[in-house]
């Protein structure tokens, strides 16, 4: 931004325009999907565990502020 004397807004707009412009002549690459097999961990309770971990972290932060 400094080198080209651009404002943040102008730099962001230029980056967006460059990303939306027609693709360059470089060859596209693709990832080949692979089978990973069955899950090794039961994820059915993952959201509950994540919530408990988040609750613990919040409780620690609140305790540190006292």
mmCIF file as Biopython writes it, N, C-alpha, C and O atoms, coordinates in Angstrom:
data_model
#
loop_
_atom_site.group_PDB
_atom_site.id
_atom_site.type_symbol
_atom_site.label_atom_id
_atom_site.label_alt_id
_atom_site.label_comp_id
_atom_site.label_asym_id
_atom_site.label_entity_id
_atom_site.label_seq_id
_atom_site.pdbx_PDB_ins_code
_atom_site.Cartn_x
_atom_site.Cartn_y
_atom_site.Cartn_z
_atom_site.occupancy
_atom_site.B_iso_or_equiv
_atom_site.auth_seq_id
_atom_site.auth_asym_id
_atom_site.pdbx_PDB_model_num
ATOM 1   N N  . UNK A ? 1  ? 0.829   -1.180  0.000   1.0 0.0 1  A 1 
ATOM 2   C CA . UNK A ? 1  ? 0.000   0.000   0.000   1.0 0.0 1  A 1 
ATOM 3   C C  . UNK A ? 1  ? 0.877   1.249   0.000   1.0 0.0 1  A 1 
ATOM 4   O O  . UNK A ? 1  ? 0.600   2.212   -0.714  1.0 0.0 1  A 1 
ATOM 5   N N  . UNK A ? 2  ? 1.929   1.222   0.802   1.0 0.0 2  A 1 
ATOM 6   C CA . UNK A ? 2  ? 2.801   2.409   0.848   1.0 0.0 2  A 1 
ATOM 7   C C  . UNK A ? 2  ? 3.522   2.618   -0.468  1.0 0.0 2  A 1 
ATOM 8   O O  . UNK A ? 2  ? 3.602   3.736   -0.979  1.0 0.0 2  A 1 
ATOM 9   N N  . UNK A ? 3  ? 4.048   1.528   -1.010  1.0 0.0 3  A 1 
ATOM 10  C CA . UNK A ? 3  ? 4.822   1.647   -2.251  1.0 0.0 3  A 1 
ATOM 11  C C  . UNK A ? 3  ? 3.987   2.236   -3.377  1.0 0.0 3  A 1 
ATOM 12  O O  . UNK A ? 3  ? 4.495   3.001   -4.196  1.0 0.0 3  A 1 
ATOM 13  N N  . UNK A ? 4  ? 2.711   1.882   -3.419  1.0 0.0 4  A 1 
ATOM 14  C CA . UNK A ? 4  ? 1.836   2.353   -4.496  1.0 0.0 4  A 1 
ATOM 15  C C  . UNK A ? 4  ? 0.953   3.510   -4.059  1.0 0.0 4  A 1 
ATOM 16  O O  . UNK A ? 4  ? 0.115   3.971   -4.833  1.0 0.0 4  A 1 
ATOM 17  N N  . UNK A ? 5  ? 1.126   3.984   -2.831  1.0 0.0 5  A 1 
ATOM 18  C CA . UNK A ? 5  ? 0.360   5.107   -2.280  1.0 0.0 5  A 1 
ATOM 19  C C  . UNK A ? 5  ? -1.142  4.852   -2.387  1.0 0.0 5  A 1 
ATOM 20  O O  . UNK A ? 5  ? -1.901  5.695   -2.867  1.0 0.0 5  A 1 
ATOM 21  N N  . UNK A ? 6  ? -1.556  3.654   -1.923  1.0 0.0 6  A 1 
ATOM 22  C CA . UNK A ? 6  ? -2.963  3.286   -1.964  1.0 0.0 6  A 1 
ATOM 23  C C  . UNK A ? 6  ? -3.547  3.301   -0.568  1.0 0.0 6  A 1 
ATOM 24  O O  . UNK A ? 6  ? -2.858  3.013   0.411   1.0 0.0 6  A 1 
ATOM 25  N N  . UNK A ? 7  ? -4.808  3.634   -0.484  1.0 0.0 7  A 1 
ATOM 26  C CA . UNK A ? 7  ? -5.501  3.502   0.785   1.0 0.0 7  A 1 
ATOM 27  C C  . UNK A ? 7  ? -5.837  2.028   0.984   1.0 0.0 7  A 1 
ATOM 28  O O  . UNK A ? 7  ? -5.773  1.236   0.044   1.0 0.0 7  A 1 
ATOM 29  N N  . UNK A ? 8  ? -6.194  1.668   2.214   1.0 0.0 8  A 1 
ATOM 30  C CA . UNK A ? 8  ? -6.563  0.284   2.502   1.0 0.0 8  A 1 
ATOM 31  C C  . UNK A ? 8  ? -7.734  -0.138  1.624   1.0 0.0 8  A 1 
ATOM 32  O O  . UNK A ? 8  ? -7.728  -1.232  1.059   1.0 0.0 8  A 1 
ATOM 33  N N  . UNK A ? 9  ? -8.732  0.722   1.509   1.0 0.0 9  A 1 
ATOM 34  C CA . UNK A ? 9  ? -9.919  0.428   0.707   1.0 0.0 9  A 1 
ATOM 35  C C  . UNK A ? 9  ? -9.536  0.156   -0.746  1.0 0.0 9  A 1 
ATOM 36  O O  . UNK A ? 9  ? -10.021 -0.799  -1.353  1.0 0.0 9  A 1 
ATOM 37  N N  . UNK A ? 10 ? -8.659  1.003   -1.303  1.0 0.0 10 A 1 
ATOM 38  C CA . UNK A ? 10 ? -8.251  0.815   -2.702  1.0 0.0 10 A 1 
ATOM 39  C C  . UNK A ? 10 ? -7.469  -0.487  -2.885  1.0 0.0 10 A 1 
ATOM 40  O O  . UNK A ? 10 ? -7.639  -1.185  -3.884  1.0 0.0 10 A 1 
ATOM 41  N N  . UNK A ? 11 ? -6.611  -0.808  -1.912  1.0 0.0 11 A 1 
ATOM 42  C CA . UNK A ? 11 ? -5.831  -2.044  -1.999  1.0 0.0 11 A 1 
ATOM 43  C C  . UNK A ? 11 ? -6.746  -3.266  -1.951  1.0 0.0 11 A 1 
ATOM 44  O O  . UNK A ? 11 ? -6.557  -4.215  -2.712  1.0 0.0 11 A 1 
ATOM 45  N N  . UNK A ? 12 ? -7.746  -3.243  -1.049  1.0 0.0 12 A 1 
ATOM 46  C CA . UNK A ? 12 ? -8.691  -4.361  -0.970  1.0 0.0 12 A 1 
ATOM 47  C C  . UNK A ? 12 ? -9.484  -4.484  -2.258  1.0 0.0 12 A 1 
ATOM 48  O O  . UNK A ? 12 ? -9.649  -5.586  -2.782  1.0 0.0 12 A 1 
ATOM 49  N N  . UNK A ? 13 ? -9.972  -3.375  -2.772  1.0 0.0 13 A 1 
ATOM 50  C CA . UNK A ? 13 ? -10.743 -3.411  -4.018  1.0 0.0 13 A 1 
ATOM 51  C C  . UNK A ? 13 ? -9.910  -3.951  -5.178  1.0 0.0 13 A 1 
ATOM 52  O O  . UNK A ? 13 ? -10.420 -4.722  -5.991  1.0 0.0 13 A 1 
ATOM 53  N N  . UNK A ? 14 ? -8.653  -3.564  -5.266  1.0 0.0 14 A 1 
ATOM 54  C CA . UNK A ? 14 ? -7.789  -4.084  -6.334  1.0 0.0 14 A 1 
ATOM 55  C C  . UNK A ? 14 ? -7.568  -5.585  -6.177  1.0 0.0 14 A 1 
ATOM 56  O O  . UNK A ? 14 ? -7.560  -6.323  -7.163  1.0 0.0 14 A 1 
ATOM 57  N N  . UNK A ? 15 ? -7.389  -6.033  -4.941  1.0 0.0 15 A 1 
ATOM 58  C CA . UNK A ? 15 ? -7.189  -7.464  -4.711  1.0 0.0 15 A 1 
ATOM 59  C C  . UNK A ? 15 ? -8.432  -8.251  -5.098  1.0 0.0 15 A 1 
ATOM 60  O O  . UNK A ? 15 ? -8.324  -9.330  -5.682  1.0 0.0 15 A 1 
ATOM 61  N N  . UNK A ? 16 ? -9.596  -7.730  -4.785  1.0 0.0 16 A 1 
ATOM 62  C CA . UNK A ? 16 ? -10.844 -8.405  -5.153  1.0 0.0 16 A 1 
ATOM 63  C C  . UNK A ? 16 ? -10.994 -8.452  -6.656  1.0 0.0 16 A 1 
ATOM 64  O O  . UNK A ? 16 ? -11.345 -9.489  -7.220  1.0 0.0 16 A 1 
ATOM 65  N N  . UNK A ? 17 ? -10.731 -7.340  -7.304  1.0 0.0 17 A 1 
ATOM 66  C CA . UNK A ? 17 ? -10.841 -7.310  -8.775  1.0 0.0 17 A 1 
ATOM 67  C C  . UNK A ? 17 ? -9.864  -8.284  -9.423  1.0 0.0 17 A 1 
ATOM 68  O O  . UNK A ? 17 ? -10.208 -8.953  -10.397 1.0 0.0 17 A 1 
ATOM 69  N N  . UNK A ? 18 ? -8.661  -8.365  -8.891  1.0 0.0 18 A 1 
ATOM 70  C CA . UNK A ? 18 ? -7.672  -9.288  -9.454  1.0 0.0 18 A 1 
ATOM 71  C C  . UNK A ? 18 ? -8.127  -10.731 -9.270  1.0 0.0 18 A 1 
ATOM 72  O O  . UNK A ? 18 ? -7.921  -11.563 -10.154 1.0 0.0 18 A 1 
ATOM 73  N N  . UNK A ? 19 ? -8.738  -11.032 -8.141  1.0 0.0 19 A 1 
ATOM 74  C CA . UNK A ? 19 ? -9.226  -12.383 -7.899  1.0 0.0 19 A 1 
ATOM 75  C C  . UNK A ? 19 ? -10.401 -12.751 -8.773  1.0 0.0 19 A 1 
ATOM 76  O O  . UNK A ? 19 ? -10.573 -13.915 -9.133  1.0 0.0 19 A 1 
ATOM 77  N N  . UNK A ? 20 ? -11.219 -11.755 -9.121  1.0 0.0 20 A 1 
ATOM 78  C CA . UNK A ? 20 ? -12.390 -12.018 -9.949  1.0 0.0 20 A 1 
ATOM 79  C C  . UNK A ? 20 ? -12.096 -11.953 -11.440 1.0 0.0 20 A 1 
ATOM 80  O O  . UNK A ? 20 ? -12.929 -12.342 -12.259 1.0 0.0 20 A 1 
ATOM 81  N N  . UNK A ? 21 ? -10.928 -11.470 -11.786 1.0 0.0 21 A 1 
ATOM 82  C CA . UNK A ? 21 ? -10.557 -11.350 -13.201 1.0 0.0 21 A 1 
ATOM 83  C C  . UNK A ? 21 ? -10.451 -12.740 -13.818 1.0 0.0 21 A 1 
ATOM 84  O O  . UNK A ? 21 ? -10.413 -13.748 -13.112 1.0 0.0 21 A 1 
ATOM 85  N N  . UNK A ? 22 ? -10.406 -12.775 -15.117 1.0 0.0 22 A 1 
ATOM 86  C CA . UNK A ? 22 ? -10.307 -14.054 -15.814 1.0 0.0 22 A 1 
ATOM 87  C C  . UNK A ? 22 ? -9.059  -14.797 -15.336 1.0 0.0 22 A 1 
ATOM 88  O O  . UNK A ? 22 ? -8.018  -14.182 -15.103 1.0 0.0 22 A 1 
ATOM 89  N N  . UNK A ? 23 ? -9.166  -16.111 -15.192 1.0 0.0 23 A 1 
ATOM 90  C CA . UNK A ? 23 ? -8.025  -16.880 -14.685 1.0 0.0 23 A 1 
ATOM 91  C C  . UNK A ? 23 ? -6.827  -16.779 -15.612 1.0 0.0 23 A 1 
ATOM 92  O O  . UNK A ? 23 ? -6.967  -16.633 -16.827 1.0 0.0 23 A 1 
ATOM 93  N N  . UNK A ? 24 ? -5.655  -16.860 -15.018 1.0 0.0 24 A 1 
ATOM 94  C CA . UNK A ? 24 ? -4.440  -16.799 -15.826 1.0 0.0 24 A 1 
ATOM 95  C C  . UNK A ? 24 ? -4.293  -18.095 -16.619 1.0 0.0 24 A 1 
ATOM 96  O O  . UNK A ? 24 ? -5.098  -19.015 -16.477 1.0 0.0 24 A 1 
ATOM 97  N N  . UNK A ? 25 ? -3.294  -18.155 -17.424 1.0 0.0 25 A 1 
ATOM 98  C CA . UNK A ? 25 ? -3.108  -19.309 -18.301 1.0 0.0 25 A 1 
ATOM 99  C C  . UNK A ? 25 ? -2.464  -20.494 -17.587 1.0 0.0 25 A 1 
ATOM 100 O O  . UNK A ? 25 ? -2.131  -21.491 -18.226 1.0 0.0 25 A 1 
ATOM 101 N N  . UNK A ? 26 ? -2.283  -20.398 -16.266 1.0 0.0 26 A 1 
ATOM 102 C CA . UNK A ? 26 ? -1.671  -21.525 -15.554 1.0 0.0 26 A 1 
ATOM 103 C C  . UNK A ? 26 ? -2.635  -22.703 -15.536 1.0 0.0 26 A 1 
ATOM 104 O O  . UNK A ? 26 ? -3.854  -22.537 -15.517 1.0 0.0 26 A 1 
ATOM 105 N N  . UNK A ? 27 ? -2.059  -23.885 -15.541 1.0 0.0 27 A 1 
ATOM 106 C CA . UNK A ? 27 ? -2.858  -25.107 -15.560 1.0 0.0 27 A 1 
ATOM 107 C C  . UNK A ? 27 ? -3.514  -25.321 -14.194 1.0 0.0 27 A 1 
ATOM 108 O O  . UNK A ? 27 ? -2.891  -25.100 -13.155 1.0 0.0 27 A 1 
ATOM 109 N N  . UNK A ? 28 ? -4.763  -25.748 -14.208 1.0 0.0 28 A 1 
ATOM 110 C CA . UNK A ? 28 ? -5.481  -26.009 -12.964 1.0 0.0 28 A 1 
ATOM 111 C C  . UNK A ? 28 ? -4.993  -27.315 -12.360 1.0 0.0 28 A 1 
ATOM 112 O O  . UNK A ? 28 ? -4.626  -28.248 -13.074 1.0 0.0 28 A 1 
ATOM 113 N N  . UNK A ? 29 ? -4.996  -27.365 -11.039 1.0 0.0 29 A 1 
ATOM 114 C CA . UNK A ? 29 ? -4.624  -28.603 -10.364 1.0 0.0 29 A 1 
ATOM 115 C C  . UNK A ? 29 ? -5.806  -29.094 -9.543  1.0 0.0 29 A 1 
ATOM 116 O O  . UNK A ? 29 ? -6.607  -28.300 -9.049  1.0 0.0 29 A 1 
ATOM 117 N N  . UNK A ? 30 ? -5.903  -30.381 -9.406  1.0 0.0 30 A 1 
ATOM 118 C CA . UNK A ? 30 ? -7.009  -30.992 -8.685  1.0 0.0 30 A 1 
ATOM 119 C C  . UNK A ? 30 ? -6.468  -31.970 -7.664  1.0 0.0 30 A 1 
ATOM 120 O O  . UNK A ? 30 ? -5.415  -32.576 -7.865  1.0 0.0 30 A 1 
ATOM 121 N N  . UNK A ? 31 ? -7.189  -32.121 -6.574  1.0 0.0 31 A 1 
ATOM 122 C CA . UNK A ? 31 ? -6.844  -33.093 -5.551  1.0 0.0 31 A 1 
ATOM 123 C C  . UNK A ? 31 ? -7.636  -34.362 -5.795  1.0 0.0 31 A 1 
ATOM 124 O O  . UNK A ? 31 ? -8.846  -34.316 -6.016  1.0 0.0 31 A 1 
ATOM 125 N N  . UNK A ? 32 ? -6.958  -35.481 -5.755  1.0 0.0 32 A 1 
ATOM 126 C CA . UNK A ? 32 ? -7.624  -36.757 -5.948  1.0 0.0 32 A 1 
ATOM 127 C C  . UNK A ? 32 ? -8.206  -37.219 -4.619  1.0 0.0 32 A 1 
ATOM 128 O O  . UNK A ? 32 ? -7.470  -37.338 -3.638  1.0 0.0 32 A 1 
ATOM 129 N N  . UNK A ? 33 ? -9.512  -37.484 -4.563  1.0 0.0 33 A 1 
ATOM 130 C CA . UNK A ? 33 ? -10.102 -37.933 -3.307  1.0 0.0 33 A 1 
ATOM 131 C C  . UNK A ? 33 ? -9.639  -39.340 -2.943  1.0 0.0 33 A 1 
ATOM 132 O O  . UNK A ? 33 ? -9.405  -40.180 -3.812  1.0 0.0 33 A 1 
ATOM 133 N N  . UNK A ? 34 ? -9.515  -39.573 -1.664  1.0 0.0 34 A 1 
ATOM 134 C CA . UNK A ? 34 ? -9.100  -40.885 -1.164  1.0 0.0 34 A 1 
ATOM 135 C C  . UNK A ? 34 ? -10.070 -41.331 -0.085  1.0 0.0 34 A 1 
ATOM 136 O O  . UNK A ? 34 ? -10.596 -40.506 0.662   1.0 0.0 34 A 1 
ATOM 137 N N  . UNK A ? 35 ? -10.306 -42.622 -0.001  1.0 0.0 35 A 1 
ATOM 138 C CA . UNK A ? 35 ? -11.138 -43.174 1.073   1.0 0.0 35 A 1 
ATOM 139 C C  . UNK A ? 35 ? -10.285 -43.254 2.330   1.0 0.0 35 A 1 
ATOM 140 O O  . UNK A ? 35 ? -9.167  -43.768 2.301   1.0 0.0 35 A 1 
ATOM 141 N N  . UNK A ? 36 ? -10.817 -42.745 3.425   1.0 0.0 36 A 1 
ATOM 142 C CA . UNK A ? 36 ? -10.077 -42.746 4.684   1.0 0.0 36 A 1 
ATOM 143 C C  . UNK A ? 36 ? -10.525 -43.853 5.625   1.0 0.0 36 A 1 
ATOM 144 O O  . UNK A ? 36 ? -9.948  -44.042 6.695   1.0 0.0 36 A 1 
ATOM 145 N N  . UNK A ? 37 ? -11.544 -44.573 5.224   1.0 0.0 37 A 1 
ATOM 146 C CA . UNK A ? 37 ? -12.032 -45.650 6.068   1.0 0.0 37 A 1 
ATOM 147 C C  . UNK A ? 37 ? -12.967 -45.114 7.137   1.0 0.0 37 A 1 
ATOM 148 O O  . UNK A ? 37 ? -13.268 -43.922 7.179   1.0 0.0 37 A 1 
ATOM 149 N N  . UNK A ? 38 ? -13.421 -46.013 7.999   1.0 0.0 38 A 1 
ATOM 150 C CA . UNK A ? 38 ? -14.352 -45.582 9.039   1.0 0.0 38 A 1 
ATOM 151 C C  . UNK A ? 38 ? -13.657 -44.693 10.076  1.0 0.0 38 A 1 
ATOM 152 O O  . UNK A ? 38 ? -12.444 -44.774 10.270  1.0 0.0 38 A 1 
ATOM 153 N N  . UNK A ? 39 ? -14.448 -43.849 10.735  1.0 0.0 39 A 1 
ATOM 154 C CA . UNK A ? 39 ? -13.905 -42.978 11.779  1.0 0.0 39 A 1 
ATOM 155 C C  . UNK A ? 39 ? -13.393 -43.820 12.937  1.0 0.0 39 A 1 
ATOM 156 O O  . UNK A ? 39 ? -14.017 -44.816 13.303  1.0 0.0 39 A 1 
ATOM 157 N N  . UNK A ? 40 ? -12.287 -43.437 13.505  1.0 0.0 40 A 1 
ATOM 158 C CA . UNK A ? 40 ? -11.705 -44.176 14.622  1.0 0.0 40 A 1 
ATOM 159 C C  . UNK A ? 40 ? -12.220 -43.671 15.962  1.0 0.0 40 A 1 
ATOM 160 O O  . UNK A ? 40 ? -12.014 -44.308 16.995  1.0 0.0 40 A 1 
ATOM 161 N N  . UNK A ? 41 ? -12.892 -42.524 15.941  1.0 0.0 41 A 1 
ATOM 162 C CA . UNK A ? 41 ? -13.401 -41.911 17.161  1.0 0.0 41 A 1 
ATOM 163 C C  . UNK A ? 41 ? -14.899 -41.704 17.008  1.0 0.0 41 A 1 
ATOM 164 O O  . UNK A ? 41 ? -15.364 -41.303 15.941  1.0 0.0 41 A 1 
ATOM 165 N N  . UNK A ? 42 ? -15.655 -41.973 18.061  1.0 0.0 42 A 1 
ATOM 166 C CA . UNK A ? 42 ? -17.099 -41.746 18.038  1.0 0.0 42 A 1 
ATOM 167 C C  . UNK A ? 42 ? -17.351 -40.242 18.117  1.0 0.0 42 A 1 
ATOM 168 O O  . UNK A ? 42 ? -17.061 -39.616 19.136  1.0 0.0 42 A 1 
ATOM 169 N N  . UNK A ? 43 ? -17.884 -39.666 17.055  1.0 0.0 43 A 1 
ATOM 170 C CA . UNK A ? 43 ? -18.099 -38.226 16.992  1.0 0.0 43 A 1 
ATOM 171 C C  . UNK A ? 43 ? -19.517 -37.819 17.369  1.0 0.0 43 A 1 
ATOM 172 O O  . UNK A ? 43 ? -19.865 -36.643 17.258  1.0 0.0 43 A 1 
ATOM 173 N N  . UNK A ? 44 ? -20.329 -38.747 17.805  1.0 0.0 44 A 1 
ATOM 174 C CA . UNK A ? 44 ? -21.718 -38.428 18.098  1.0 0.0 44 A 1 
ATOM 175 C C  . UNK A ? 44 ? -21.862 -37.458 19.269  1.0 0.0 44 A 1 
ATOM 176 O O  . UNK A ? 44 ? -22.865 -36.751 19.372  1.0 0.0 44 A 1 
ATOM 177 N N  . UNK A ? 45 ? -20.865 -37.423 20.147  1.0 0.0 45 A 1 
ATOM 178 C CA . UNK A ? 45 ? -20.938 -36.522 21.299  1.0 0.0 45 A 1 
ATOM 179 C C  . UNK A ? 45 ? -19.907 -35.400 21.202  1.0 0.0 45 A 1 
ATOM 180 O O  . UNK A ? 45 ? -19.584 -34.761 22.204  1.0 0.0 45 A 1 
ATOM 181 N N  . UNK A ? 46 ? -19.400 -35.164 20.011  1.0 0.0 46 A 1 
ATOM 182 C CA . UNK A ? 46 ? -18.338 -34.180 19.827  1.0 0.0 46 A 1 
ATOM 183 C C  . UNK A ? 46 ? -18.791 -32.769 20.190  1.0 0.0 46 A 1 
ATOM 184 O O  . UNK A ? 46 ? -18.020 -32.017 20.786  1.0 0.0 46 A 1 
ATOM 185 N N  . UNK A ? 47 ? -20.008 -32.397 19.849  1.0 0.0 47 A 1 
ATOM 186 C CA . UNK A ? 47 ? -20.483 -31.047 20.156  1.0 0.0 47 A 1 
ATOM 187 C C  . UNK A ? 47 ? -20.595 -30.844 21.661  1.0 0.0 47 A 1 
ATOM 188 O O  . UNK A ? 47 ? -20.274 -29.767 22.163  1.0 0.0 47 A 1 
ATOM 189 N N  . UNK A ? 48 ? -21.041 -31.855 22.383  1.0 0.0 48 A 1 
ATOM 190 C CA . UNK A ? 48 ? -21.147 -31.738 23.838  1.0 0.0 48 A 1 
ATOM 191 C C  . UNK A ? 48 ? -19.766 -31.570 24.455  1.0 0.0 48 A 1 
ATOM 192 O O  . UNK A ? 48 ? -19.576 -30.747 25.350  1.0 0.0 48 A 1 
ATOM 193 N N  . UNK A ? 49 ? -18.808 -32.349 23.975  1.0 0.0 49 A 1 
ATOM 194 C CA . UNK A ? 49 ? -17.441 -32.263 24.493  1.0 0.0 49 A 1 
ATOM 195 C C  . UNK A ? 49 ? -16.848 -30.892 24.178  1.0 0.0 49 A 1 
ATOM 196 O O  . UNK A ? 49 ? -16.200 -30.288 25.033  1.0 0.0 49 A 1 
ATOM 197 N N  . UNK A ? 50 ? -17.064 -30.397 22.958  1.0 0.0 50 A 1 
ATOM 198 C CA . UNK A ? 50 ? -16.554 -29.078 22.583  1.0 0.0 50 A 1 
ATOM 199 C C  . UNK A ? 50 ? -17.159 -27.998 23.472  1.0 0.0 50 A 1 
ATOM 200 O O  . UNK A ? 50 ? -16.456 -27.081 23.896  1.0 0.0 50 A 1 
ATOM 201 N N  . UNK A ? 51 ? -18.440 -28.094 23.755  1.0 0.0 51 A 1 
ATOM 202 C CA . UNK A ? 51 ? -19.099 -27.111 24.623  1.0 0.0 51 A 1 
ATOM 203 C C  . UNK A ? 51 ? -18.524 -27.160 26.031  1.0 0.0 51 A 1 
ATOM 204 O O  . UNK A ? 51 ? -18.312 -26.116 26.647  1.0 0.0 51 A 1 
ATOM 205 N N  . UNK A ? 52 ? -18.268 -28.357 26.548  1.0 0.0 52 A 1 
ATOM 206 C CA . UNK A ? 52 ? -17.684 -28.482 27.882  1.0 0.0 52 A 1 
ATOM 207 C C  . UNK A ? 52 ? -16.288 -27.876 27.927  1.0 0.0 52 A 1 
ATOM 208 O O  . UNK A ? 52 ? -15.932 -27.197 28.890  1.0 0.0 52 A 1 
ATOM 209 N N  . UNK A ? 53 ? -15.500 -28.121 26.888  1.0 0.0 53 A 1 
ATOM 210 C CA . UNK A ? 53 ? -14.150 -27.544 26.838  1.0 0.0 53 A 1 
ATOM 211 C C  . UNK A ? 53 ? -14.211 -26.020 26.780  1.0 0.0 53 A 1 
ATOM 212 O O  . UNK A ? 53 ? -13.429 -25.334 27.439  1.0 0.0 53 A 1 
ATOM 213 N N  . UNK A ? 54 ? -15.139 -25.500 25.994  1.0 0.0 54 A 1 
ATOM 214 C CA . UNK A ? 54 ? -15.293 -24.055 25.900  1.0 0.0 54 A 1 
ATOM 215 C C  . UNK A ? 54 ? -15.741 -23.476 27.242  1.0 0.0 54 A 1 
ATOM 216 O O  . UNK A ? 54 ? -15.248 -22.428 27.659  1.0 0.0 54 A 1 
ATOM 217 N N  . UNK A ? 55 ? -16.668 -24.148 27.916  1.0 0.0 55 A 1 
ATOM 218 C CA . UNK A ? 55 ? -17.128 -23.691 29.234  1.0 0.0 55 A 1 
ATOM 219 C C  . UNK A ? 55 ? -15.968 -23.653 30.226  1.0 0.0 55 A 1 
ATOM 220 O O  . UNK A ? 55 ? -15.847 -22.711 31.009  1.0 0.0 55 A 1 
ATOM 221 N N  . UNK A ? 56 ? -15.124 -24.671 30.191  1.0 0.0 56 A 1 
ATOM 222 C CA . UNK A ? 56 ? -13.968 -24.713 31.084  1.0 0.0 56 A 1 
ATOM 223 C C  . UNK A ? 56 ? -13.012 -23.550 30.799  1.0 0.0 56 A 1 
ATOM 224 O O  . UNK A ? 56 ? -12.492 -22.925 31.724  1.0 0.0 56 A 1 
ATOM 225 N N  . UNK A ? 57 ? -12.789 -23.270 29.529  1.0 0.0 57 A 1 
ATOM 226 C CA . UNK A ? 57 ? -11.890 -22.176 29.153  1.0 0.0 57 A 1 
ATOM 227 C C  . UNK A ? 57 ? -12.452 -20.833 29.616  1.0 0.0 57 A 1 
ATOM 228 O O  . UNK A ? 57 ? -11.709 -19.991 30.122  1.0 0.0 57 A 1 
ATOM 229 N N  . UNK A ? 58 ? -13.757 -20.629 29.447  1.0 0.0 58 A 1 
ATOM 230 C CA . UNK A ? 58 ? -14.381 -19.383 29.880  1.0 0.0 58 A 1 
ATOM 231 C C  . UNK A ? 58 ? -14.289 -19.252 31.396  1.0 0.0 58 A 1 
ATOM 232 O O  . UNK A ? 58 ? -14.001 -18.169 31.905  1.0 0.0 58 A 1 
ATOM 233 N N  . UNK A ? 59 ? -14.527 -20.328 32.113  1.0 0.0 59 A 1 
ATOM 234 C CA . UNK A ? 59 ? -14.449 -20.301 33.572  1.0 0.0 59 A 1 
ATOM 235 C C  . UNK A ? 59 ? -13.036 -19.951 34.035  1.0 0.0 59 A 1 
ATOM 236 O O  . UNK A ? 59 ? -12.869 -19.190 34.988  1.0 0.0 59 A 1 
ATOM 237 N N  . UNK A ? 60 ? -12.006 -20.505 33.361  1.0 0.0 60 A 1 
ATOM 238 C CA . UNK A ? 60 ? -10.614 -20.173 33.708  1.0 0.0 60 A 1 
ATOM 239 C C  . UNK A ? 60 ? -10.327 -18.703 33.480  1.0 0.0 60 A 1 
ATOM 240 O O  . UNK A ? 60 ? -9.701  -18.055 34.318  1.0 0.0 60 A 1 
ATOM 241 N N  . UNK A ? 61 ? -10.780 -18.166 32.347  1.0 0.0 61 A 1 
ATOM 242 C CA . UNK A ? 61 ? -10.541 -16.744 32.054  1.0 0.0 61 A 1 
ATOM 243 C C  . UNK A ? 61 ? -11.218 -15.852 33.084  1.0 0.0 61 A 1 
ATOM 244 O O  . UNK A ? 61 ? -10.637 -14.864 33.533  1.0 0.0 61 A 1 
ATOM 245 N N  . UNK A ? 62 ? -12.442 -16.197 33.457  1.0 0.0 62 A 1 
ATOM 246 C CA . UNK A ? 62 ? -13.145 -15.409 34.459  1.0 0.0 62 A 1 
ATOM 247 C C  . UNK A ? 62 ? -12.454 -15.487 35.815  1.0 0.0 62 A 1 
ATOM 248 O O  . UNK A ? 62 ? -12.398 -14.493 36.538  1.0 0.0 62 A 1 
ATOM 249 N N  . UNK A ? 63 ? -11.929 -16.659 36.168  1.0 0.0 63 A 1 
ATOM 250 C CA . UNK A ? 63 ? -11.242 -16.822 37.443  1.0 0.0 63 A 1 
ATOM 251 C C  . UNK A ? 63 ? -9.942  -16.021 37.470  1.0 0.0 63 A 1 
ATOM 252 O O  . UNK A ? 63 ? -9.549  -15.519 38.522  1.0 0.0 63 A 1 
ATOM 253 N N  . UNK A ? 64 ? -9.273  -15.898 36.328  1.0 0.0 64 A 1 
ATOM 254 C CA . UNK A ? 64 ? -8.019  -15.150 36.260  1.0 0.0 64 A 1 
ATOM 255 C C  . UNK A ? 64 ? -8.235  -13.655 36.438  1.0 0.0 64 A 1 
ATOM 256 O O  . UNK A ? 64 ? -7.328  -12.959 36.894  1.0 0.0 64 A 1 
ATOM 257 N N  . UNK A ? 65 ? -9.393  -13.151 36.097  1.0 0.0 65 A 1 
ATOM 258 C CA . UNK A ? 65 ? -9.689  -11.717 36.197  1.0 0.0 65 A 1 
ATOM 259 C C  . UNK A ? 65 ? -9.941  -11.270 37.631  1.0 0.0 65 A 1 
ATOM 260 O O  . UNK A ? 65 ? -9.877  -10.077 37.928  1.0 0.0 65 A 1 
ATOM 261 N N  . UNK A ? 66 ? -10.227 -12.214 38.522  1.0 0.0 66 A 1 
ATOM 262 C CA . UNK A ? 66 ? -10.532 -11.845 39.917  1.0 0.0 66 A 1 
ATOM 263 C C  . UNK A ? 66 ? -9.313  -11.456 40.674  1.0 0.0 66 A 1 
ATOM 264 O O  . UNK A ? 66 ? -9.401  -11.120 41.855  1.0 0.0 66 A 1 
#
